Each structure stands twice: as structure tokens, then as C-alpha cells.
Amino acid sequence: MDKNLDAIDLRILKELSRDGRLSNNQLAERVGLSTSPCWQRVKRLEKEGYIEGYIALLNSEKLGITELVIIEVTLERHDEKILEEFGRAMINIPEVLEVYLTTGEYDYQIKVAVKGTKGYEEFLREKLYKIPGIRHSRSSFTLRCLKKSHSITPTA
């Protein structure tokens, strides 16, 4: 754990990771501070990069996005140009939720959200397979989410 964080900082981070919409008053009450020092700590944590931002979590099923697919990708080569092009392409595809450069048999793991198997086929044909430099890919459809977290939860 970072030595620059004390127990109160960790409690602030934990509470905000659970509910980023807490008012400063609610947060101060939960961590045992008055509002002004709490606000100052949150601002410091934001400025120092411990808090990267705040988001709204959308319900993908209500939006018609019914399938989550994990795709493993191997590139033909590993030169800088291919890596940059692949990375740029991933950033610009809305269905792509996460991309990880990995060790092992595959170069990348990609998490993709699509509208059913038809949406997945369209994603492959119209987007992924048009990216130059892909040698091989392997896909797995997720069946059920057992745990979903969008941030780590700090512990003291």
C-alpha cells in the first residue's frame, strides 16, 4: 500500500469506490471527518491520481447488449507499427470495453459487448478482421458474471 495514504484516505477511497455519487457531507460522515477536511482530502486524492474519475454504470441488457465475449488475439508480428495500429483500432471501436496486452500464447485479451451472436458476427467481419496484422483469434462467450468490479477496493 502507498505510504502516502493514511487510514482515513483509504476509507475515503473505499466509500467512493462503492458509491461515487456520495455527497461530501455523506462521505465525511461515513469516514469520521468534518466536511472541509474531507473535501480537501478528496481533492488531494484526485490531484495525485488516486481517483481517476467518476462514472455511471449502465445496464447493458436494458440497452440490448446481451453478449459479453472475451477474445484472445495473436498478431502476425510484434513491431512497433503493428502494435500501434492495433492499439489505435481498439480504442476507436465502441463494442470494445477492455483491451489487455498479455503474456503467454496470445498477445491481447479483449472484452467485447455485442447484441447477440449476430452482433458478434458483424463485429468480427466489419471491425476486428479489418484490422491489419491479426494472425489468429479465439473467442469465448461468457455465460454468467460471478463478480463484477470496476475498481479495486482499498484495505487498511
ABEGO torsion letter per residue (X at the ends): XBAABBAAAAAAAAAAAABAABBAAAAAAAAGBBAAAAAAAAAAAAAAGABAEBBBBBBAAAAGBABBBBBBBBBABABAAAAAAAAAAAAABAABABBBBBBEABABBBBBBBBEAAAAAAAAAAAAAABBGBABBBBBBBABBABBBABBBBBX
